[in-house]
């Protein structure tokens, strides 16, 4: 191991995956073959670890010359399963709020959203295994450490997690500037999952079908929409405001 967030070498990566380390992604040099490499690929498939082929030069930058064509990027935090978080909140009689990030690829946006979510008492942050910003030093710094205090769940498919949440009685809200429903007109007093999409593409088509209600933040200026981290902060605090009024 050259740095605390990388593991290199085929056997070392296999052992890291099998020991339960939280691996963000495994980077592989094209053209690798052999029995040990086949064992690596089988291990990645069994444990559903995301992998990607990259030029050898990138591996050299990460791990020097002894990488054997394989480098694993290790998450600086441990991920949590979504189901236990939801079950615990419901068992305690609380009204859960789950924040789901669909295609947020900027690490600073991810960190800023996590900071707002932790401050507002969000129960969990849900990220897809593929197509999401990595949780790295920049994300953690931008979150002011909130990523260490907030349950973060990585899921294979966001739509499948939304299906589970619907079965648990959640209402699914999605943020979209195209919606004619102002964000403050939503009813957030029950269990809620809030989906925030990418700034350029919005919420993906599969996830879009799972959303019950889309809400928008009014924009009075020339720019079409707010930064996604700002929008997420406004929305989670509107949810918090409504719930505190209900309690009082």
Kinemage of the C-alpha trace (Angstrom):
@kinemage 1
@onewidth
@group {chain A} dominant
@subgroup {mainchain}
@vectorlist {calphas} color= white
{ca unk a 1} P 0.000 0.000 0.000
{ca unk a 2} L 1.500 3.283 -1.096
{ca unk a 3} L -1.197 5.600 0.225
{ca unk a 4} L -3.924 5.048 2.750
{ca unk a 5} L -6.593 5.178 0.006
{ca unk a 6} L -5.039 2.767 -2.514
{ca unk a 7} L -4.174 -0.930 -2.583
{ca unk a 8} L -2.205 -2.362 -5.478
{ca unk a 9} L -1.331 -5.830 -6.735
{ca unk a 10} L -3.757 -8.550 -7.802
{ca unk a 11} L -3.454 -10.769 -4.708
{ca unk a 12} L -3.554 -7.797 -2.339
{ca unk a 13} L -6.724 -6.469 -3.959
{ca unk a 14} L -8.395 -9.896 -3.820
{ca unk a 15} L -7.617 -10.182 -0.103
{ca unk a 16} L -8.834 -6.633 0.561
{ca unk a 17} L -12.168 -7.303 -1.143
{ca unk a 18} L -12.645 -10.640 0.628
{ca unk a 19} L -11.811 -9.090 4.011
{ca unk a 20} L -14.711 -6.655 3.608
{ca unk a 21} L -12.850 -3.421 2.943
{ca unk a 22} L -15.037 -0.719 1.401
{ca unk a 23} L -13.675 -0.466 -2.130
{ca unk a 24} L -14.897 2.406 -4.275
{ca unk a 25} L -13.497 1.090 -7.537
{ca unk a 26} L -10.811 -1.201 -8.930
{ca unk a 27} L -8.715 0.137 -11.796
{ca unk a 28} L -7.322 -2.466 -14.215
{ca unk a 29} L -4.771 -2.289 -17.014
{ca unk a 30} L -6.195 -3.551 -20.330
{ca unk a 31} L -4.923 -6.910 -21.562
{ca unk a 32} L -4.403 -8.673 -18.234
{ca unk a 33} L -4.835 -12.449 -18.322
{ca unk a 34} L -4.048 -15.527 -16.283
{ca unk a 35} L -5.443 -17.636 -13.485
{ca unk a 36} L -4.892 -15.044 -10.742
{ca unk a 37} L -6.504 -12.314 -12.842
{ca unk a 38} L -9.507 -14.577 -13.461
{ca unk a 39} L -9.762 -15.090 -9.699
{ca unk a 40} L -9.728 -11.322 -9.215
{ca unk a 41} L -12.549 -10.789 -11.713
{ca unk a 42} L -14.623 -13.540 -10.111
{ca unk a 43} L -14.089 -11.928 -6.696
{ca unk a 44} L -15.120 -8.501 -7.963
{ca unk a 45} L -18.253 -9.988 -9.508
{ca unk a 46} L -19.167 -11.926 -6.353
{ca unk a 47} L -18.787 -8.866 -4.132
{ca unk a 48} L -20.326 -6.501 -6.724
{ca unk a 49} L -17.285 -4.228 -6.815
{ca unk a 50} L -17.198 -1.591 -9.540
{ca unk a 51} L -14.160 -1.834 -11.847
{ca unk a 52} L -12.801 0.053 -14.822
{ca unk a 53} L -10.040 -0.405 -17.404
{ca unk a 54} L -7.592 2.515 -17.432
{ca unk a 55} L -4.262 3.320 -19.129
{ca unk a 56} L -1.184 1.994 -17.373
{ca unk a 57} L 0.068 5.568 -16.884
{ca unk a 58} L -2.770 6.258 -14.460
{ca unk a 59} L -1.833 3.208 -12.400
{ca unk a 60} L 1.791 4.387 -12.271
{ca unk a 61} L 0.649 7.735 -10.845
{ca unk a 62} L -1.374 6.007 -8.149
{ca unk a 63} L 0.924 3.184 -7.114
{ca unk a 64} L 4.317 3.353 -8.809
{ca unk a 65} L 5.804 0.544 -10.854
{ca unk a 66} L 4.745 -2.470 -8.750
{ca unk a 67} L 0.993 -2.279 -9.278
{ca unk a 68} L 0.780 -5.513 -11.364
{ca unk a 69} L -1.871 -3.832 -13.472
{ca unk a 70} L -4.428 -3.508 -10.656
{ca unk a 71} L -5.108 -0.686 -8.179
{ca unk a 72} L -8.044 -0.524 -5.764
{ca unk a 73} L -9.366 2.802 -4.515
{ca unk a 74} L -10.428 2.376 -0.911
{ca unk a 75} L -13.228 4.473 0.557
{ca unk a 76} L -12.161 6.569 3.567
{ca unk a 77} L -15.427 5.696 5.309
{ca unk a 78} L -17.587 2.620 5.807
{ca unk a 79} L -20.844 2.398 3.910
{ca unk a 80} L -24.153 1.439 5.494
{ca unk a 81} L -27.027 -0.697 4.208
{ca unk a 82} L -30.206 1.310 3.621
{ca unk a 83} L -32.686 -1.189 5.059
{ca unk a 84} L -31.382 -1.213 8.672
{ca unk a 85} L -31.360 2.587 8.747
{ca unk a 86} L -34.999 2.749 7.632
{ca unk a 87} L -36.120 -0.083 9.903
{ca unk a 88} L -34.436 1.517 12.929
{ca unk a 89} L -36.064 4.909 12.295
{ca unk a 90} L -39.523 3.377 11.916
{ca unk a 91} L -39.063 1.168 14.984
{ca unk a 92} L -38.141 4.244 17.039
{ca unk a 93} L -41.288 6.014 15.881
{ca unk a 94} L -39.379 8.684 13.973
{ca unk a 95} L -40.351 10.069 10.564
{ca unk a 96} L -37.407 9.247 8.321
{ca unk a 97} L -35.946 11.446 5.619
{ca unk a 98} L -33.685 9.826 3.024
{ca unk a 99} L -31.717 11.990 0.579
{ca unk a 100} L -30.894 10.311 -2.737
{ca unk a 101} L -28.293 11.683 -5.149
{ca unk a 102} L -28.835 10.543 -8.727
{ca unk a 103} L -25.820 11.295 -10.904
{ca unk a 104} L -24.114 13.912 -8.727
{ca unk a 105} L -20.527 13.696 -9.988
{ca unk a 106} L -18.880 16.786 -8.477
{ca unk a 107} L -17.151 15.935 -5.199
{ca unk a 108} L -17.635 19.421 -3.769
{ca unk a 109} L -21.350 19.353 -4.457
{ca unk a 110} L -21.496 15.953 -2.775
{ca unk a 111} L -19.643 17.269 0.255
{ca unk a 112} L -21.784 20.403 0.533
{ca unk a 113} L -24.996 18.364 0.260
{ca unk a 114} L -23.769 15.985 2.964
{ca unk a 115} L -23.041 18.926 5.268
{ca unk a 116} L -26.560 20.335 4.882
{ca unk a 117} L -28.077 16.857 5.236
{ca unk a 118} L -26.226 16.099 8.458
{ca unk a 119} L -27.153 19.475 9.954
{ca unk a 120} L -30.832 18.932 9.072
{ca unk a 121} L -30.954 15.452 10.598
{ca unk a 122} L -31.297 13.471 7.368
{ca unk a 123} L -31.314 9.748 8.187
{ca unk a 124} L -29.164 8.591 5.271
{ca unk a 125} L -27.525 9.695 2.054
{ca unk a 126} L -27.972 7.247 -0.841
{ca unk a 127} L -25.546 7.095 -3.766
{ca unk a 128} L -25.421 4.783 -6.783
{ca unk a 129} L -22.427 2.479 -7.107
{ca unk a 130} L -21.808 3.807 -10.616
{ca unk a 131} L -22.069 7.353 -11.904
{ca unk a 132} L -21.518 9.131 -8.606
{ca unk a 133} L -18.800 11.402 -7.265
{ca unk a 134} L -16.246 9.482 -5.207
{ca unk a 135} L -16.063 10.085 -1.500
{ca unk a 136} L -12.507 11.327 -1.276
{ca unk a 137} L -10.528 13.894 0.694
{ca unk a 138} L -12.097 16.828 -1.184
{ca unk a 139} L -15.628 15.579 -0.530
{ca unk a 140} L -14.912 15.025 3.159
{ca unk a 141} L -13.269 18.434 3.524
{ca unk a 142} L -16.201 20.196 1.822
{ca unk a 143} L -18.620 18.335 4.086
{ca unk a 144} L -16.713 19.653 7.140
{ca unk a 145} L -16.534 16.045 8.328
{ca unk a 146} L -20.281 15.479 8.030
{ca unk a 147} L -19.689 12.410 5.857
{ca unk a 148} L -18.251 10.664 8.923
{ca unk a 149} L -21.421 11.354 10.935
{ca unk a 150} L -24.076 10.658 8.290
{ca unk a 151} L -24.982 7.126 7.182
{ca unk a 152} L -23.975 6.798 3.520
{ca unk a 153} L -25.509 3.964 1.494
{ca unk a 154} L -24.161 2.822 -1.870
{ca unk a 155} L -26.735 0.922 -3.878
{ca unk a 156} L -26.560 -0.927 -7.226
{ca unk a 157} L -29.752 0.650 -8.572
{ca unk a 158} L -31.476 3.738 -7.170
{ca unk a 159} L -34.854 2.739 -8.604
{ca unk a 160} L -34.723 -0.528 -6.665
{ca unk a 161} L -34.094 1.353 -3.409
{ca unk a 162} L -37.017 3.646 -4.215
{ca unk a 163} L -39.199 0.591 -4.746
{ca unk a 164} L -38.242 -0.625 -1.262
{ca unk a 165} L -38.938 2.803 0.248
{ca unk a 166} L -42.363 2.969 -1.404
{ca unk a 167} L -43.183 -0.415 0.141
{ca unk a 168} L -42.262 1.093 3.521
{ca unk a 169} L -44.719 3.948 3.069
{ca unk a 170} L -42.359 6.652 1.815
{ca unk a 171} L -43.451 9.404 -0.547
{ca unk a 172} L -40.835 10.045 -3.218
{ca unk a 173} L -40.161 13.696 -4.065
{ca unk a 174} L -37.885 14.818 -6.877
{ca unk a 175} L -36.364 18.221 -7.519
{ca unk a 176} L -36.960 19.549 -11.039
{ca unk a 177} L -36.977 23.095 -12.390
{ca unk a 178} L -39.629 21.941 -14.880
{ca unk a 179} L -42.177 21.254 -12.158
{ca unk a 180} L -45.058 23.680 -11.671
{ca unk a 181} L -45.306 22.754 -7.980
{ca unk a 182} L -43.359 25.079 -5.699
{ca unk a 183} L -41.188 23.265 -3.179
{ca unk a 184} L -43.061 24.676 -0.168
{ca unk a 185} L -46.355 23.185 -1.406
{ca unk a 186} L -45.174 19.622 -0.892
{ca unk a 187} L -46.405 17.717 2.149
{ca unk a 188} L -43.298 16.329 3.832
{ca unk a 189} L -44.767 15.338 7.181
{ca unk a 190} L -44.653 11.606 6.496
{ca unk a 191} L -41.661 9.436 5.573
{ca unk a 192} L -39.935 11.097 2.609
{ca unk a 193} L -37.232 10.216 0.107
{ca unk a 194} L -35.926 13.279 -1.718
{ca unk a 195} L -34.157 12.745 -5.050
{ca unk a 196} L -31.667 15.290 -6.371
{ca unk a 197} L -30.473 14.835 -9.964
{ca unk a 198} L -27.441 16.011 -11.885
{ca unk a 199} L -27.370 19.698 -12.807
{ca unk a 200} L -26.952 18.992 -16.520
{ca unk a 201} L -29.132 15.901 -17.031
{ca unk a 202} L -31.530 16.021 -14.102
{ca unk a 203} L -33.013 12.835 -12.667
{ca unk a 204} L -32.415 9.733 -14.784
{ca unk a 205} L -35.323 8.177 -16.680
{ca unk a 206} L -35.671 5.025 -14.549
{ca unk a 207} L -35.625 7.014 -11.329
{ca unk a 208} L -37.952 9.635 -12.824
{ca unk a 209} L -40.692 6.994 -13.144
{ca unk a 210} L -40.487 6.235 -9.413
{ca unk a 211} L -41.007 9.822 -8.241
{ca unk a 212} L -44.462 10.608 -6.822
{ca unk a 213} L -44.205 14.405 -6.921
{ca unk a 214} L -41.759 16.825 -8.502
{ca unk a 215} L -41.141 20.192 -6.886
{ca unk a 216} L -39.260 23.278 -8.031
{ca unk a 217} L -37.512 26.222 -6.420
{ca unk a 218} L -38.708 29.506 -7.960
{ca unk a 219} L -36.011 31.270 -9.984
{ca unk a 220} L -36.441 35.008 -10.529
{ca unk a 221} L -33.114 35.803 -12.176
{ca unk a 222} L -31.605 35.044 -15.559
{ca unk a 223} L -29.886 31.784 -14.582
{ca unk a 224} L -32.173 28.784 -15.084
{ca unk a 225} L -31.482 26.889 -11.874
{ca unk a 226} L -29.664 26.845 -8.554
{ca unk a 227} L -26.533 24.879 -7.778
{ca unk a 228} L -27.654 21.395 -6.720
{ca unk a 229} L -26.070 21.654 -3.278
{ca unk a 230} L -27.891 24.927 -2.586
{ca unk a 231} L -31.181 23.458 -3.820
{ca unk a 232} L -30.729 20.385 -1.636
{ca unk a 233} L -30.103 22.581 1.393
{ca unk a 234} L -33.261 24.613 0.794
{ca unk a 235} L -35.379 21.491 0.340
{ca unk a 236} L -34.178 19.549 3.378
{ca unk a 237} L -34.725 22.590 5.578
{ca unk a 238} L -38.230 23.090 4.201
{ca unk a 239} L -38.925 19.469 5.152
{ca unk a 240} L -37.499 20.112 8.615
{ca unk a 241} L -39.578 23.304 8.968
{ca unk a 242} L -42.835 21.537 8.126
{ca unk a 243} L -42.127 18.723 10.557
{ca unk a 244} L -41.291 21.069 13.410
{ca unk a 245} L -44.550 22.945 12.838
{ca unk a 246} L -46.413 19.620 12.907
{ca unk a 247} L -44.745 18.642 16.201
{ca unk a 248} L -45.631 21.952 17.820
